Amino acid sequence: MDCALKAEQLTKRYSDFTLDRVSFCLPHGCIMGLIGENGAGKTTTIKLILDLIKRQGGSVQVLGEDCSKVKEHIGVVLEESIFPENLAAGHVNRILKNIYRTWDEEKFHAMARRFELPLQKNLQDYSHGMKTKLALAVALSHATRLLILDEPTSGLDPVVREEILDILMEFIQDEDRSVLMSTHIVSDLEKVADYITFLHRGKVKFSQEKDALLESFALLKCSQADLAAIDPSAVHGVRKNTIGVTALVQRERVKGDYLLDPASLEDIMVYHIKKERLS
């Protein structure tokens, strides 16, 4: 597979956490969602990809090259603003056009107008949503081919989140562009993601096409006795209730006349994590 971003066996050790041989491939022209609970290793993975921290194993290729060789083509949006609060958006534009050889001032101003960003107002007077929009405007205003976002929609209202998702969908209309997006708002990924990589306790639980993933799992509602008759290896988490159980199961491995409901990405993530915690 031709990858816009390829991580192989990425490893980073801390005293209380290890990112353990993380591997995945983001194809060109696609959006990949990076999901997992707090502390699963999503931000560590992104920092390793961007070469912000030193890895202790593995490799990363961005657009077929080492990250340092293609920085002009990587746009980054982090959860917290990276720009000094005493700057205005107009100052940010003037600074970055002297940093990026491919800086497109006209595009930046067009994005600022689209996002209704006041160029003369200091960032300390921006709302959280406005700061996120500014970061996205910056990320899209040079020759970006890979967009990396770490919790870009966290704390934003649904209208702003939809606006950002629309921008991402527009971005990948050019099949030479791709997006890696880490988020806790898994429902956003159901709308836009092509691939999902699920991290749990520093390891990849799965990395595959979103539609295939959603098709492979289902929620089974049944009695305890019915659940006992099903192959245990097909069950990936159970939630008990007053009238029986709801279980996350592999759809094709459940035989018989059972009620199977669609499972969301959030269901798949939560049930897997609960099973791991109980094992």
Backbone torsions as a table, in degrees:
resi	resn	phi	psi	omega
1	MET	NA	134.7	178.0
2	ASP	-79.9	118.0	-171.2
3	CYS	-108.1	133.9	168.3
4	ALA	-73.0	-33.9	178.7
5	LEU	-139.8	125.9	179.9
6	LYS	-130.2	118.1	175.3
7	ALA	-108.5	131.3	-179.2
8	GLU	-130.1	117.2	173.2
9	GLN	55.9	35.2	-179.5
10	LEU	-61.6	129.0	-176.9
11	THR	-136.3	133.5	175.3
12	LYS	-144.7	126.9	-177.6
13	ARG	-112.1	131.0	170.0
14	TYR	-118.0	175.4	-178.6
15	SER	-65.0	-31.6	-175.5
16	ASP	-120.3	9.2	-177.3
17	PHE	-159.6	143.4	175.6
18	THR	-131.2	124.6	167.6
19	LEU	-83.9	115.9	-162.8
20	ASP	-111.9	97.8	171.4
21	ARG	51.4	56.2	-178.9
22	VAL	-80.0	126.5	-179.8
23	SER	-134.1	138.2	172.1
24	PHE	-166.3	164.0	179.3
25	CYS	-131.4	124.5	175.3
26	LEU	-100.8	111.0	-179.4
27	PRO	-69.7	157.2	175.8
28	HIS	-60.4	143.2	174.8
29	GLY	76.1	17.8	-175.3
30	CYS	-127.5	161.6	172.4
31	ILE	-111.2	126.3	175.6
32	MET	-110.9	130.1	174.2
33	GLY	-93.2	132.2	176.4
34	LEU	-106.5	112.8	-173.9
35	ILE	-121.2	166.1	179.7
36	GLY	151.4	164.5	-178.6
37	GLU	-73.3	171.6	174.0
38	ASN	-55.7	132.6	178.5
39	GLY	83.2	8.8	-178.4
40	ALA	-75.8	-22.0	178.8
41	GLY	117.2	12.2	-176.5
42	LYS	-65.7	-50.8	-178.5
43	THR	-66.9	-37.0	176.5
44	THR	-61.0	-41.9	178.3
45	THR	-61.1	-45.3	180.0
46	ILE	-64.0	-40.9	178.6
47	LYS	-64.0	-36.5	177.2
48	LEU	-67.5	-40.7	178.6
49	ILE	-61.0	-41.3	-177.3
50	LEU	-84.0	1.0	179.7
51	ASP	62.1	32.6	178.3
52	LEU	-85.3	-21.7	174.2
53	ILE	-132.5	157.0	-175.9
54	LYS	-83.9	126.9	177.8
55	ARG	-83.8	154.5	179.1
56	GLN	-109.4	9.6	176.6
57	GLY	177.0	155.8	176.0
58	GLY	90.2	-176.2	-176.8
59	SER	-148.4	159.4	177.6
60	VAL	-133.6	133.9	170.9
61	GLN	-122.7	128.4	177.0
62	VAL	-115.8	118.4	-178.0
63	LEU	54.5	36.3	177.1
64	GLY	79.2	5.6	-176.4
65	GLU	-130.0	169.9	168.4
66	ASP	-66.5	143.8	-176.1
67	CYS	-52.9	-39.1	-176.1
68	SER	-62.8	-22.3	-177.1
69	LYS	-87.9	-12.1	-174.3
70	VAL	-128.3	26.5	-175.7
71	LYS	-61.6	-28.7	176.7
72	GLU	-62.8	-23.5	-175.2
73	HIS	-100.7	7.1	179.9
74	ILE	-112.7	123.5	174.0
75	GLY	-105.3	137.1	-173.6
76	VAL	-128.0	133.0	173.1
77	VAL	-127.7	113.7	179.5
78	LEU	-100.0	164.9	-176.8
79	GLU	-63.3	-39.4	179.9
80	GLU	-102.6	143.6	179.4
81	SER	-62.2	138.3	-179.9
82	ILE	-101.5	0.2	-177.1
83	PHE	-97.4	141.1	178.0
84	PRO	-57.4	139.7	-175.2
85	GLU	-66.8	-22.0	-177.5
86	ASN	-86.2	1.5	176.1
87	LEU	-90.2	155.4	169.0
88	ALA	-103.6	163.9	-178.7
89	ALA	-60.0	-34.0	177.0
90	GLY	-62.5	-36.8	176.5
91	HIS	-66.2	-41.1	179.5
92	VAL	-58.0	-43.4	178.5
93	ASN	-59.5	-46.8	-176.8
94	ARG	-65.9	-35.6	179.4
95	ILE	-69.4	-46.4	-172.7
96	LEU	-73.3	-26.1	178.7
97	LYS	-71.4	-13.2	173.6
98	ASN	-95.8	-3.7	179.6
99	ILE	-104.6	-46.5	-178.9
100	TYR	-91.6	124.8	175.3
101	ARG	-64.6	-27.8	-175.5
102	THR	-101.4	16.1	-177.2
103	TRP	-60.5	132.1	-178.8
104	ASP	-113.0	94.0	-175.5
105	GLU	-62.8	-38.1	179.8
106	GLU	-63.8	-40.4	179.0
107	LYS	-67.5	-39.9	178.8
108	PHE	-60.0	-44.9	179.7
109	HIS	-66.0	-35.8	177.2
110	ALA	-64.6	-41.4	178.3
111	MET	-66.9	-38.9	178.8
112	ALA	-62.2	-40.5	177.5
113	ARG	-66.2	-43.0	-179.8
114	ARG	-60.7	-40.6	-178.1
115	PHE	-87.2	-0.6	-178.9
116	GLU	56.1	49.5	179.4
117	LEU	-95.5	119.2	177.1
118	PRO	-72.1	117.8	-172.5
119	LEU	-72.4	-21.5	-176.4
120	GLN	-96.1	-9.3	-177.9
121	LYS	-82.6	135.9	177.3
122	ASN	-65.4	147.6	-176.0
123	LEU	-65.1	-22.7	177.7
124	GLN	-64.8	-18.9	178.4
125	ASP	-99.4	3.2	175.8
126	TYR	-80.7	146.7	170.2
127	SER	-76.0	169.2	177.6
128	HIS	-59.0	-42.2	179.7
129	GLY	-63.4	-39.4	179.1
130	MET	-66.6	-37.8	178.0
131	LYS	-65.5	-38.0	177.6
132	THR	-65.9	-41.8	178.2
133	LYS	-63.5	-39.6	177.6
134	LEU	-62.0	-45.3	179.4
135	ALA	-60.8	-38.4	179.1
136	LEU	-69.9	-40.1	176.7
137	ALA	-59.6	-43.3	177.6
138	VAL	-63.1	-45.9	-177.2
139	ALA	-61.9	-26.6	-176.6
140	LEU	-98.6	2.4	-172.3
141	SER	-104.3	15.7	167.3
142	HIS	-131.7	-170.1	-169.9
143	ALA	-77.8	56.9	-173.1
144	THR	-72.9	127.7	174.0
145	ARG	-116.8	-20.6	175.1
146	LEU	-128.2	122.5	178.9
147	LEU	-107.2	124.4	-179.3
148	ILE	-117.2	121.0	-175.7
149	LEU	-125.5	128.6	179.1
150	ASP	-111.9	104.9	-179.5
151	GLU	54.8	50.2	-175.8
152	PRO	-69.1	-25.1	-176.4
153	THR	-103.5	7.1	-179.5
154	SER	-62.9	128.2	176.5
155	GLY	77.3	7.1	-179.5
156	LEU	-97.2	152.4	179.0
157	ASP	-75.8	161.3	-174.5
158	PRO	-57.5	-33.3	-179.0
159	VAL	-66.3	-46.0	179.2
160	VAL	-66.2	-39.9	178.5
161	ARG	-60.3	-44.0	178.9
162	GLU	-62.1	-39.0	-180.0
163	GLU	-61.9	-42.5	179.7
164	ILE	-67.7	-40.6	178.1
165	LEU	-63.2	-37.8	177.2
166	ASP	-61.4	-41.5	179.0
167	ILE	-61.6	-42.3	-179.7
168	LEU	-63.3	-41.0	179.3
169	MET	-65.3	-39.2	176.5
170	GLU	-63.7	-41.0	-176.7
171	PHE	-58.1	-42.5	-175.6
172	ILE	-87.5	6.7	172.9
173	GLN	-62.2	-28.7	168.6
174	ASP	-82.0	114.7	-173.1
175	GLU	-69.8	-1.7	175.3
176	ASP	-88.3	0.4	-177.6
177	ARG	-114.2	148.1	-177.5
178	SER	-144.1	162.3	-176.7
179	VAL	-135.8	133.1	167.2
180	LEU	-113.3	122.2	-173.7
181	MET	-131.3	117.3	174.2
182	SER	-94.0	132.2	179.0
183	THR	-158.5	150.5	171.1
184	HIS	-87.8	-15.6	-178.7
185	ILE	-88.9	81.7	-170.7
186	VAL	-64.6	-28.2	179.5
187	SER	-61.5	-30.0	176.5
188	ASP	-62.3	-38.6	-178.4
189	LEU	-69.0	-30.1	177.3
190	GLU	-61.5	-26.8	-178.0
191	LYS	-81.2	-33.3	-168.7
192	VAL	-125.0	-21.1	-171.1
193	ALA	-76.6	145.0	172.4
194	ASP	-97.7	-32.8	-178.2
195	TYR	-131.4	153.3	177.4
196	ILE	-129.5	130.3	169.8
197	THR	-116.5	122.8	-175.3
198	PHE	-108.1	116.2	176.9
199	LEU	-100.9	137.8	175.1
200	HIS	-143.7	122.2	-179.8
201	ARG	53.3	40.9	174.5
202	GLY	81.5	4.3	-179.6
203	LYS	-123.9	153.2	176.5
204	VAL	-81.2	117.8	175.1
205	LYS	-78.4	-42.4	172.8
206	PHE	-162.3	156.1	175.3
207	SER	-144.8	107.6	-174.5
208	GLN	-159.1	175.6	178.9
209	GLU	-61.3	137.5	-177.2
210	LYS	-60.7	-46.7	-176.2
211	ASP	-63.5	-39.7	177.9
212	ALA	-65.9	-38.0	178.5
213	LEU	-63.2	-47.9	-179.5
214	LEU	-65.1	-32.8	179.6
215	GLU	-72.8	-30.0	-173.7
216	SER	-79.6	-22.0	-178.4
217	PHE	-111.7	153.2	176.7
218	ALA	-149.4	163.1	174.9
219	LEU	-100.5	122.7	180.0
220	LEU	-102.7	123.7	175.9
221	LYS	-108.0	119.8	-174.7
222	CYS	-160.3	-177.2	176.7
223	SER	-86.7	166.1	176.7
224	GLN	-59.4	-39.1	-179.4
225	ALA	-65.2	-42.1	177.7
226	ASP	-63.3	-40.8	-179.8
227	LEU	-63.0	-37.0	-179.4
228	ALA	-64.1	-23.0	-178.6
229	ALA	-84.9	-7.1	-177.9
230	ILE	-94.2	143.1	178.0
231	ASP	-52.2	118.2	-177.1
232	PRO	-58.0	-29.5	-178.6
233	SER	-71.5	-12.5	177.5
234	ALA	-88.7	-7.2	-176.0
235	VAL	-101.9	127.1	-175.0
236	HIS	-119.9	28.3	177.5
237	GLY	143.7	145.1	-175.7
238	VAL	-136.0	139.1	173.2
239	ARG	-124.4	121.2	-178.7
240	LYS	-87.1	146.9	174.3
241	ASN	-139.1	-176.1	-172.6
242	THR	-68.5	-23.3	-176.7
243	ILE	-112.4	3.5	179.6
244	GLY	158.0	-137.6	-178.7
245	VAL	-139.5	157.1	166.8
246	THR	-120.5	126.7	-175.7
247	ALA	-125.5	142.4	171.2
248	LEU	-85.4	121.9	-174.8
249	VAL	-130.7	158.7	170.1
250	GLN	-79.0	115.8	-170.0
251	ARG	-52.5	-48.9	-172.3
252	GLU	-72.3	-12.4	-178.1
253	ARG	-99.2	2.1	177.1
254	VAL	-99.8	112.2	-179.0
255	LYS	-101.6	144.3	177.8
256	GLY	115.0	176.7	-174.9
257	ASP	-91.1	75.8	-178.6
258	TYR	-110.7	154.7	175.2
259	LEU	-84.5	115.2	-179.8
260	LEU	-117.0	120.8	178.1
261	ASP	-102.8	152.7	176.3
262	PRO	-59.9	143.5	175.5
263	ALA	-104.2	135.7	176.2
264	SER	-83.7	169.1	174.9
265	LEU	-60.0	-38.7	179.1
266	GLU	-64.6	-41.1	175.9
267	ASP	-57.4	-48.2	-176.8
268	ILE	-60.7	-43.3	-179.7
269	MET	-67.3	-49.6	-175.0
270	VAL	-64.5	-43.3	-179.2
271	TYR	-66.6	-39.2	177.5
272	HIS	-62.3	-44.5	-178.7
273	ILE	-64.3	-42.9	178.7
274	LYS	-61.3	-40.2	179.5
275	LYS	-64.1	-42.4	-180.0
276	GLU	-62.3	-40.9	-177.9
277	ARG	-67.0	-29.2	-179.2
278	LEU	-87.3	-13.0	-176.1
279	SER	-88.9	NA	NA
